[in-house]
């Protein structure tokens, strides 16, 4: 019984912090979804294909292409390390 009362008192005492805790949960969910999309192998492969098209069309130079390609390949490696490939 004392544990129940102590838990209830704790929740009442923390009630003013509920909006902050809720906002923290929302932020964590948004970050998790952003990471999921950022490391999605299909999205990265599509970005690679678009990058190759830009290079072939002359929209970007070789140096810029290599820099962007390396970033995308690093994301694919990270996705594989996370078990998402």
N, C-alpha and C positions, 0 to 999 in steps of 0.2 A: 504494500500500500504506500509506503514511504517513497519507493522508487517512482510510482505513478505520480504522486504529488510533486516530487522533485522534477520529474520530466515535464509536467504541466507548467510548473513555475518557470522552468527554463524556457519553454516555448513562449510563455507570456512575456518574459523579460526580453526575449529576442524578437518579439513581434515588430517593434519599430524598425528592425533591420530587414524585415521581409522583402520590401521593395528592392533593396540592394542585393539580397540573395537571389531574388527572381531575375534581376537584371544580369547578375553574374552567370546564372544558368543560361539565359538567352545568348549572352556573348559567347559562352562556351559552345553552344549549339551552332552559332553562326561560324565560328572558327572551324569547328569540325566539318561542317558542310563545305566551307571554302577550301579546306585541305583536301577533302574528298574530290572536289571538282578539279583542283589544281593538279593532283596526282593521278587523275583518271587516265589510264593508258589510251583509251580511244580518243579522248580530247587532245592528248599530246600528239598522237599520231596524225590527227587531222591538222593540227597546227604545223607539224613537220611537212605535210603534203602542201599546205598553203605556202609555207616558206619556200619550198622548192619551186613552186609556181611563180612566186615573186622574183626569185633569182633568174629563172628562165625568161621571164618577161622583162627583165632589166630593171625591175622596181627597186632592187637593193644590190649593193656591191658584194664582192666575194668576202671581204673582211667582215662586214655586217652579217652576212649569211652564216659564216663560220661561228661567230659569237652567239647568234641566236640558236643555231643548230646545237651547239654545245650545251646551252642552257636547257633546251628541250630534251636532249639525250640524257642529261643529268636527272631531269624529272622522271624520265622513263626508268632509269636505274633505281631511283628512290621508290618508285611505285613497285618495282620488282622486289626490292628489299622489304617493302611493307606487305608483300604477298598479294599484290593487286594486278599482276600482269596476266 
